[in-house]
Amino acid sequence: MTVQEYIQTKLEELKQPTGLKKPDNTDELVERIFKALMSKKFRKYSANEDLQKNVRNAIKINVDKNEPINVTFLHGAYKLWRLEEAPETDWAELFSLMYYSNWVKPVCEIYEPGVWFDFFVDDYIINRLDNIPMSDIQTYLYSYQSLIDFLKPYQPSNLNMTITTVGGQFPSEEAFDKSLHANLEKQTAVTPGGLPELTDEQRAMVELNTKPTDEQLKDPKWREKVFHLHNAYMATKAEPGYHKGRPEKIMAFTQPLPSGTTISVGTTKDSIMKFWIGVGALKPKNDSYRQVILSPAQIDKSSFAAEAVQITGLAGRNFKEIRVLKS
């Protein structure tokens, strides 16, 4: 099977119904939806009792209202600046969107209102935190929406994927900055010494994501200051009440968050790497392939060939070829 044939086959498979029988009553429907969303075929980590209770409750709220099941997925509205694919999306985003489509497809089949899969993305803060130009963020969002539009004909008709920005929850960019400044002051007041002490993992995260200016590099505490701003942003992000304190929303992420409030589903069957800071690739297996997402470190350590691909309707400079890992 060629790379081209494999990708086209996987897209066509998205259209195929699972053949599930619709439940006979509401209680059975809620339970079937719950089992589909918590399926270990997709869920990469355990789910605590509170999370399970919240997911069931959210399902029941939406079913009682005859409204789509609301899955809200958190991520950054950017492609890691270190990647040559930046600032546009690449196969990592496409593979993840296909994976999430397959995840919720059984729900769409047994529940007529379907699923509202909402990507709640960080936008303004990426410019303030990582020094990424707003033009790059807009480019990413545009290419991401283009991918969602491309996939629509392959998805269940009652699956609605949307992008919602954190910045869009504020009346203006100035209002966002005012909130961020106020929360930074509050964070400083309650932090011993005014700045956090970072673990090696936190330090590495800051160094990976941030494109430090020459002025920042002169400051030995620049990493702590970036992480401090990130902590303040968490309060600003929660302020509008879009994703916090909303019992009808089922929160999802690639990996577990400290809050334990997300279904952690990774990004492909074989990957948990965040798609916005990695690149998509194919790993040969028998006469087929596996979809994987590589981190910058994995890219450096891997050997691969670039194979040409042309999928009708799939535009963008990063979709003309794909990395194929060598054995």
MARDOMAR-606744 format. One record per residue (C-alpha): residue number from 1; x, y, z. Coordinates in nm, 4 decimals, always signed. Last residue first. Example, Ala and Ser with C-alpha at 12.3 -4.5 7.8 and 13.67 -1.06 7.14 Angstrom:
ATOM;lodo;east;north;up
ATOM;2;+1.3670;-0.1060;+0.7140
ATOM;1;+1.2300;-0.4500;+0.7800
//
This chain:
ATOM;lodo;east;north;up
ATOM;327;+1.2994;+0.0933;+1.0125
ATOM;326;+1.2706;+0.4228;+0.8282
ATOM;325;+1.0003;+0.6680;+0.9284
ATOM;324;+0.7855;+0.8204;+0.6555
ATOM;323;+0.7691;+1.2007;+0.6621
ATOM;322;+0.4912;+1.3432;+0.4478
ATOM;321;+0.4720;+1.5408;+0.1248
ATOM;320;+0.2553;+1.8067;-0.0383
ATOM;319;+0.0552;+1.8559;+0.2800
ATOM;318;+0.2813;+2.1063;+0.4567
ATOM;317;+0.2439;+2.3736;+0.1852
ATOM;316;-0.1304;+2.3986;+0.2344
ATOM;315;-0.4325;+2.2473;+0.0613
ATOM;314;-0.6150;+1.9188;+0.1094
ATOM;313;-0.9019;+1.9352;-0.1395
ATOM;312;-0.7838;+1.6369;-0.3415
ATOM;311;-0.5039;+1.4534;-0.1609
ATOM;310;-0.1625;+1.4754;-0.3252
ATOM;309;+0.1261;+1.3083;-0.1452
ATOM;308;+0.5007;+1.2991;-0.2105
ATOM;307;+0.7171;+1.0936;+0.0235
ATOM;306;+0.9805;+1.2423;+0.2553
ATOM;305;+1.2133;+0.9772;+0.3953
ATOM;304;+1.2864;+0.9185;+0.7608
ATOM;303;+1.5582;+0.8680;+1.0191
ATOM;302;+1.4698;+0.9685;+1.3708
ATOM;301;+1.6775;+1.1238;+1.6494
ATOM;300;+1.6281;+1.4889;+1.5512
ATOM;299;+1.2588;+1.4333;+1.4785
ATOM;298;+1.2190;+1.2634;+1.8155
ATOM;297;+1.3643;+1.5677;+1.9928
ATOM;296;+1.1311;+1.8028;+1.8020
ATOM;295;+0.8361;+1.5827;+1.9081
ATOM;294;+0.6928;+1.3327;+1.6621
ATOM;293;+0.3271;+1.2537;+1.6028
ATOM;292;+0.2474;+0.9052;+1.4792
ATOM;291;+0.0050;+0.7489;+1.2310
ATOM;290;+0.0715;+0.3800;+1.1733
ATOM;289;+0.1283;+0.2392;+0.8255
ATOM;288;+0.0352;-0.0499;+0.5958
ATOM;287;+0.1820;-0.3553;+0.4289
ATOM;286;+0.3482;-0.4781;+0.7500
ATOM;285;+0.3848;-0.1667;+0.9658
ATOM;284;+0.5487;+0.1464;+0.8271
ATOM;283;+0.5487;+0.4490;+1.0592
ATOM;282;+0.3843;+0.7584;+0.9148
ATOM;281;+0.4559;+1.1136;+1.0266
ATOM;280;+0.2799;+1.4121;+1.1808
ATOM;279;+0.4774;+1.6944;+1.3357
ATOM;278;+0.4936;+1.8164;+1.6945
ATOM;277;+0.4239;+2.1246;+1.9067
ATOM;276;+0.0659;+2.1787;+1.7871
ATOM;275;-0.0076;+1.8045;+1.7773
ATOM;274;+0.0623;+1.7509;+2.1460
ATOM;273;+0.2458;+1.4182;+2.1770
ATOM;272;+0.0215;+1.1414;+2.3118
ATOM;271;+0.0840;+0.9064;+2.0213
ATOM;270;+0.0068;+0.5510;+1.9064
ATOM;269;-0.3686;+0.5612;+1.8452
ATOM;268;-0.3371;+0.9292;+1.7581
ATOM;267;-0.3461;+1.2530;+1.9588
ATOM;266;-0.3648;+1.1561;+2.3238
ATOM;265;-0.7058;+1.0820;+2.4726
ATOM;264;-0.6977;+1.2345;+2.8189
ATOM;263;-1.0563;+1.2837;+2.9366
ATOM;262;-1.0093;+1.6012;+3.1347
ATOM;261;-1.0809;+1.7134;+3.4931
ATOM;260;-0.7804;+1.5688;+3.6768
ATOM;259;-0.6893;+1.9201;+3.7927
ATOM;258;-0.3186;+1.8482;+3.7429
ATOM;257;-0.3878;+1.7925;+3.3710
ATOM;256;-0.3813;+1.4444;+3.2203
ATOM;255;-0.2554;+1.4144;+2.8613
ATOM;254;-0.3939;+1.5014;+2.5161
ATOM;253;-0.6863;+1.7037;+2.6449
ATOM;252;-1.0618;+1.6769;+2.6869
ATOM;251;-1.3275;+1.8587;+2.8906
ATOM;250;-1.6888;+1.7448;+2.8771
ATOM;249;-1.9090;+2.0542;+2.8961
ATOM;248;-2.2635;+2.0556;+3.0391
ATOM;247;-2.1356;+2.1152;+3.3934
ATOM;246;-1.9856;+2.4529;+3.3010
ATOM;245;-1.7905;+2.5782;+3.6024
ATOM;244;-1.4832;+2.6510;+3.3940
ATOM;243;-1.4939;+2.6379;+3.0132
ATOM;242;-1.6450;+2.9686;+2.9027
ATOM;241;-1.6575;+3.1341;+3.2447
ATOM;240;-1.5119;+3.4648;+3.1238
ATOM;239;-1.2529;+3.4547;+3.4056
ATOM;238;-1.1047;+3.1080;+3.3449
ATOM;237;-0.8515;+3.2208;+3.0843
ATOM;236;-0.7491;+3.5137;+3.3057
ATOM;235;-0.6848;+3.2799;+3.5996
ATOM;234;-0.4746;+3.0450;+3.3846
ATOM;233;-0.2955;+3.3491;+3.2444
ATOM;232;-0.1447;+3.4259;+3.5851
ATOM;231;+0.0242;+3.0849;+3.5850
ATOM;230;+0.1609;+3.1455;+3.2345
ATOM;229;+0.2957;+3.4839;+3.3442
ATOM;228;+0.4849;+3.3125;+3.6267
ATOM;227;+0.6194;+3.0549;+3.3798
ATOM;226;+0.7577;+3.3342;+3.1625
ATOM;225;+0.9049;+3.5126;+3.4652
ATOM;224;+1.0687;+3.1934;+3.5921
ATOM;223;+1.2278;+3.1349;+3.2534
ATOM;222;+1.3583;+3.4921;+3.2349
ATOM;221;+1.5234;+3.4711;+3.5772
ATOM;220;+1.8843;+3.4941;+3.4553
ATOM;219;+1.7892;+3.8127;+3.2642
ATOM;218;+2.0211;+3.8883;+2.9716
ATOM;217;+1.8336;+3.6279;+2.7674
ATOM;216;+1.5176;+3.8349;+2.7964
ATOM;215;+1.6798;+4.1312;+2.6217
ATOM;214;+1.8006;+3.9139;+2.3350
ATOM;213;+1.4419;+3.7958;+2.2931
ATOM;212;+1.3357;+3.4484;+2.3958
ATOM;211;+1.1434;+3.2226;+2.1546
ATOM;210;+0.9503;+3.0332;+2.4184
ATOM;209;+0.8023;+2.6877;+2.3696
ATOM;208;+1.0933;+2.4515;+2.4284
ATOM;207;+1.2714;+2.6642;+2.6900
ATOM;206;+0.9526;+2.7065;+2.8926
ATOM;205;+0.8790;+2.3335;+2.8842
ATOM;204;+1.2392;+2.2491;+2.9800
ATOM;203;+1.2187;+2.4761;+3.2842
ATOM;202;+0.8913;+2.3163;+3.3885
ATOM;201;+1.0420;+1.9671;+3.3605
ATOM;200;+1.3556;+2.0669;+3.5535
ATOM;199;+1.1310;+2.2002;+3.8291
ATOM;198;+1.0842;+2.5726;+3.8546
ATOM;197;+1.0845;+2.7957;+4.1605
ATOM;196;+0.8060;+3.0491;+4.1217
ATOM;195;+0.8588;+3.4258;+4.1285
ATOM;194;+0.7567;+3.6970;+4.3771
ATOM;193;+0.9860;+3.5724;+4.6542
ATOM;192;+0.7070;+3.3545;+4.7896
ATOM;191;+0.4165;+3.3723;+4.5403
ATOM;190;+0.0934;+3.5197;+4.6819
ATOM;189;+0.1541;+3.8821;+4.5804
ATOM;188;+0.3066;+3.7846;+4.2468
ATOM;187;-0.0043;+3.5895;+4.1472
ATOM;186;-0.2288;+3.8830;+4.2348
ATOM;185;-0.0114;+4.1188;+4.0290
ATOM;184;-0.0119;+3.8738;+3.7375
ATOM;183;-0.3890;+3.8448;+3.7675
ATOM;182;-0.4287;+4.2198;+3.7303
ATOM;181;-0.1912;+4.2313;+3.4325
ATOM;180;-0.3728;+3.9435;+3.2579
ATOM;179;-0.7125;+4.1046;+3.3143
ATOM;178;-0.5931;+4.4348;+3.1697
ATOM;177;-0.4313;+4.2528;+2.8781
ATOM;176;-0.7581;+4.0775;+2.7927
ATOM;175;-0.9517;+4.4031;+2.8161
ATOM;174;-0.6994;+4.5650;+2.5817
ATOM;173;-0.7442;+4.2830;+2.3313
ATOM;172;-1.1143;+4.3649;+2.3303
ATOM;171;-1.4548;+4.2517;+2.4578
ATOM;170;-1.3013;+3.9325;+2.6013
ATOM;169;-1.4216;+3.5799;+2.5182
ATOM;168;-1.2664;+3.6068;+2.1714
ATOM;167;-0.9221;+3.6099;+2.3283
ATOM;166;-0.9777;+3.2572;+2.4571
ATOM;165;-1.0425;+3.1488;+2.0997
ATOM;164;-1.3205;+2.9129;+1.9899
ATOM;163;-1.2587;+2.6729;+1.7017
ATOM;162;-1.5465;+2.4499;+1.5920
ATOM;161;-1.6110;+2.0864;+1.5005
ATOM;160;-1.9732;+1.9871;+1.4395
ATOM;159;-2.0486;+1.6166;+1.4153
ATOM;158;-2.4100;+1.5592;+1.3076
ATOM;157;-2.3230;+1.5023;+0.9405
ATOM;156;-2.0836;+1.2238;+1.0396
ATOM;155;-1.7364;+1.3081;+0.9084
ATOM;154;-1.5775;+1.2612;+0.5659
ATOM;153;-1.7438;+1.5642;+0.4057
ATOM;152;-1.6325;+1.7813;+0.7028
ATOM;151;-1.2643;+1.6882;+0.6875
ATOM;150;-1.1612;+1.9698;+0.4526
ATOM;149;-1.3514;+2.2299;+0.6565
ATOM;148;-1.1724;+2.1215;+0.9748
ATOM;147;-0.8426;+2.1372;+0.7870
ATOM;146;-0.9190;+2.4880;+0.6586
ATOM;145;-1.0041;+2.5941;+1.0139
ATOM;144;-0.6562;+2.4839;+1.1194
ATOM;143;-0.4959;+2.6726;+0.8288
ATOM;142;-0.6748;+2.9920;+0.9327
ATOM;141;-0.5922;+2.9429;+1.3009
ATOM;140;-0.2256;+2.8850;+1.2204
ATOM;139;-0.2046;+3.1930;+1.0008
ATOM;138;-0.3741;+3.3981;+1.2727
ATOM;137;-0.1159;+3.2783;+1.5246
ATOM;136;+0.1656;+3.3603;+1.2837
ATOM;135;+0.0272;+3.7132;+1.2335
ATOM;134;+0.0050;+3.7508;+1.6119
ATOM;133;+0.3834;+3.7185;+1.6168
ATOM;132;+0.5214;+3.4517;+1.8557
ATOM;131;+0.7030;+3.6034;+2.1525
ATOM;130;+0.6356;+3.2943;+2.3700
ATOM;129;+0.4269;+3.4395;+2.6516
ATOM;128;+0.2848;+3.7644;+2.5181
ATOM;127;+0.2261;+3.6364;+2.1622
ATOM;126;+0.1029;+3.3002;+2.2854
ATOM;125;-0.1260;+3.4796;+2.5320
ATOM;124;-0.3381;+3.6323;+2.2571
ATOM;123;-0.4314;+3.2890;+2.1134
ATOM;122;-0.5001;+3.0000;+2.3509
ATOM;121;-0.7544;+2.7635;+2.1984
ATOM;120;-1.0879;+2.6117;+2.2966
ATOM;119;-1.1422;+2.3442;+2.0290
ATOM;118;-1.5132;+2.2616;+2.0365
ATOM;117;-1.6455;+1.9206;+1.9382
ATOM;116;-2.0247;+1.9575;+1.9247
ATOM;115;-2.1511;+1.6019;+1.9019
ATOM;114;-2.4641;+1.4436;+1.7604
ATOM;113;-2.8226;+1.5668;+1.7929
ATOM;112;-2.9269;+1.2196;+1.6632
ATOM;111;-2.7557;+1.0097;+1.9292
ATOM;110;-2.6613;+0.6519;+1.8327
ATOM;109;-2.4430;+0.7276;+1.5293
ATOM;108;-2.3003;+1.0563;+1.6524
ATOM;107;-2.1915;+0.8880;+1.9747
ATOM;106;-2.0217;+0.6095;+1.7776
ATOM;105;-1.8322;+0.8729;+1.5734
ATOM;104;-1.6921;+1.0457;+1.8845
ATOM;103;-1.3520;+0.8749;+1.8895
ATOM;102;-1.3319;+0.8342;+1.5121
ATOM;101;-1.3612;+1.2101;+1.4696
ATOM;100;-1.1022;+1.2583;+1.7441
ATOM;99;-0.8576;+1.0393;+1.5518
ATOM;98;-0.9276;+1.2155;+1.2218
ATOM;97;-0.8697;+1.5539;+1.3861
ATOM;96;-0.5483;+1.4212;+1.5391
ATOM;95;-0.4226;+1.2887;+1.2052
ATOM;94;-0.4974;+1.6237;+1.0405
ATOM;93;-0.3291;+1.8255;+1.3141
ATOM;92;-0.0144;+1.6137;+1.3064
ATOM;91;-0.0199;+1.6091;+0.9250
ATOM;90;+0.0614;+1.9810;+0.9158
ATOM;89;-0.0776;+2.3075;+1.0470
ATOM;88;+0.0869;+2.6359;+0.9539
ATOM;87;+0.3355;+2.8601;+1.1402
ATOM;86;+0.5491;+2.6568;+1.1394
ATOM;85;+0.6306;+2.3461;+0.9303
ATOM;84;+1.0048;+2.3991;+0.9800
ATOM;83;+0.9487;+2.3324;+1.3495
ATOM;82;+1.1165;+2.5470;+1.6153
ATOM;81;+0.8287;+2.7980;+1.6136
ATOM;80;+0.5899;+2.5410;+1.7571
ATOM;79;+0.2682;+2.5622;+1.5580
ATOM;78;+0.0159;+2.7909;+1.7213
ATOM;77;-0.3327;+2.8208;+1.8635
ATOM;76;-0.2580;+2.6280;+2.1828
ATOM;75;-0.4869;+2.3541;+2.3077
ATOM;74;-0.7956;+2.2614;+2.5090
ATOM;73;-1.0700;+2.0304;+2.3810
ATOM;72;-1.4335;+2.0950;+2.4728
ATOM;71;-1.6695;+1.8024;+2.4096
ATOM;70;-2.0344;+1.9115;+2.4097
ATOM;69;-2.2866;+1.6331;+2.3432
ATOM;68;-2.5330;+1.7888;+2.1012
ATOM;67;-2.8675;+1.9072;+2.2441
ATOM;66;-3.1838;+1.7105;+2.3219
ATOM;65;-3.2154;+1.9084;+2.6471
ATOM;64;-3.2275;+1.5897;+2.8558
ATOM;63;-2.9485;+1.4465;+2.6388
ATOM;62;-2.7285;+1.7508;+2.7005
ATOM;61;-2.7689;+1.7443;+3.0785
ATOM;60;-2.7357;+1.3642;+3.0877
ATOM;59;-2.4078;+1.3718;+2.8958
ATOM;58;-2.2682;+1.6406;+3.1241
ATOM;57;-2.3661;+1.4389;+3.4329
ATOM;56;-2.2019;+1.1243;+3.2987
ATOM;55;-1.8827;+1.3168;+3.2231
ATOM;54;-1.8832;+1.4826;+3.5662
ATOM;53;-1.9266;+1.1490;+3.7468
ATOM;52;-1.6461;+0.9915;+3.5457
ATOM;51;-1.4209;+1.2872;+3.6221
ATOM;50;-1.5031;+1.2714;+3.9929
ATOM;49;-1.4318;+0.8971;+4.0023
ATOM;48;-1.0861;+0.9323;+3.8473
ATOM;47;-1.0221;+0.8526;+3.4808
ATOM;46;-0.7220;+0.6394;+3.3841
ATOM;45;-0.5003;+0.7441;+3.0953
ATOM;44;-0.4780;+0.6918;+2.7186
ATOM;43;-0.8480;+0.7078;+2.6335
ATOM;42;-0.8989;+0.6135;+2.2690
ATOM;41;-0.9426;+0.2360;+2.2498
ATOM;40;-0.9885;+0.2550;+2.6261
ATOM;39;-1.3427;+0.3785;+2.5646
ATOM;38;-1.4482;+0.6600;+2.7984
ATOM;37;-1.6348;+0.8530;+2.5286
ATOM;36;-1.8060;+0.5417;+2.3939
ATOM;35;-1.8892;+0.4103;+2.7410
ATOM;34;-2.0495;+0.7413;+2.8384
ATOM;33;-2.2533;+0.7544;+2.5174
ATOM;32;-2.3793;+0.4015;+2.5844
ATOM;31;-2.4659;+0.4893;+2.9453
ATOM;30;-2.6581;+0.8025;+2.8480
ATOM;29;-2.8475;+0.6096;+2.5790
ATOM;28;-2.9331;+0.3258;+2.8184
ATOM;27;-3.0805;+0.5740;+3.0627
ATOM;26;-3.2683;+0.7510;+2.7836
ATOM;25;-3.4400;+0.4426;+2.6442
ATOM;24;-3.4251;+0.1910;+2.3587
ATOM;23;-3.0644;+0.2523;+2.2549
ATOM;22;-2.9777;+0.2977;+1.8843
ATOM;21;-2.8055;-0.0031;+1.7290
ATOM;20;-2.4439;+0.0472;+1.6277
ATOM;19;-2.3486;-0.0232;+1.2675
ATOM;18;-2.0156;+0.1594;+1.2899
ATOM;17;-2.0954;+0.3768;+0.9900
ATOM;16;-1.8249;+0.4261;+0.7241
ATOM;15;-1.7456;+0.7862;+0.6410
ATOM;14;-1.4289;+0.7950;+0.8523
ATOM;13;-1.3112;+0.4904;+0.6576
ATOM;12;-1.2846;+0.7081;+0.3460
ATOM;11;-1.0249;+0.9271;+0.5170
ATOM;10;-0.8276;+0.6229;+0.6281
ATOM;9;-0.8309;+0.4846;+0.2735
ATOM;8;-0.7100;+0.8163;+0.1297
ATOM;7;-0.4211;+0.8222;+0.3761
ATOM;6;-0.3203;+0.4639;+0.2983
ATOM;5;-0.3517;+0.4985;-0.0780
ATOM;4;-0.1243;+0.8047;-0.0850
ATOM;3;+0.1310;+0.6391;+0.1403
ATOM;2;+0.1364;+0.3406;-0.0940
ATOM;1;+0.0000;+0.0000;+0.0000
//
